[in-house]
Amino acid sequence: MKEKKLTQAEKLAEEVLILSRNTLLVNLRFLDAALSQFEMKPVGESSMLTDGHFLLYNAKHVLSNFNHQAELLSISFIY
């Protein structure tokens, strides 16, 4: 399967999501298995969602939320 090359924004957004996930795991260790199971994959048409296997994210949405209020991303992981 051919892998798509990630843009700089998508790479940065993925790093931000990993940071948000790890921030949650420091305080809520029991969620480790649940939150770590998702493979992150960029999409263009949505904000942030999951299909049970992938965490699909819009890089622009993630970076915008992180810039304005970083806690929103951690909350998004819970929901």
C-alpha positions in Angstrom: 0.0 0.0 0.0 1.4 3.4 -1.0 1.8 5.8 1.8 0.8 9.5 1.3 3.5 12.0 2.2 2.3 14.3 5.0 2.5 18.0 4.7 4.3 20.1 7.3 1.0 21.2 8.7 -0.3 17.6 9.0 2.9 16.6 10.7 2.7 19.4 13.2 -1.0 18.7 13.8 -0.2 15.1 14.5 2.5 16.1 17.0 0.0 18.4 18.7 -2.5 15.6 18.9 0.1 13.3 20.4 1.0 15.9 23.0 -2.7 16.4 23.9 -3.2 12.6 24.2 -0.1 12.3 26.4 -1.3 15.2 28.6 -4.5 13.2 29.2 -2.7 10.0 30.0 -0.6 11.7 32.7 -3.8 12.2 34.7 -6.0 9.4 33.4 -3.7 6.5 33.0 -6.6 4.0 32.8 -7.4 5.4 29.3 -4.0 4.4 27.9 -5.2 1.4 26.0 -8.3 3.2 24.7 -6.5 6.4 23.5 -3.4 4.7 22.2 -5.2 2.3 19.8 -5.9 4.9 17.2 -3.6 5.4 14.2 -3.7 9.1 13.2 -4.7 10.0 9.7 -5.3 13.5 8.1 -8.5 14.3 6.3 -9.6 17.5 4.7 -13.3 17.7 5.0 -14.0 17.2 8.7 -12.7 18.5 12.0 -11.8 15.4 14.1 -13.5 12.0 14.2 -12.8 8.3 14.5 -14.0 5.2 12.8 -12.8 2.8 15.6 -9.4 2.2 13.9 -8.2 5.7 12.9 -8.3 9.1 14.5 -9.1 11.3 11.5 -8.2 14.9 11.8 -8.2 18.1 9.8 -4.7 19.7 10.3 -6.1 23.3 10.0 -8.8 22.6 12.6 -6.3 21.0 15.0 -3.7 23.8 14.8 -6.4 26.5 15.0 -7.8 25.0 18.2 -4.4 24.5 19.7 -3.5 28.1 19.0 -6.7 29.4 20.6 -7.3 26.9 23.4 -5.1 23.9 23.7 -7.4 22.2 26.3 -10.1 21.7 23.6 -8.0 19.1 21.9 -7.7 17.1 25.1 -11.5 17.3 25.6 -12.0 16.2 22.0 -10.1 12.9 22.7 -12.5 12.1 25.5 -15.6 12.6 23.3 
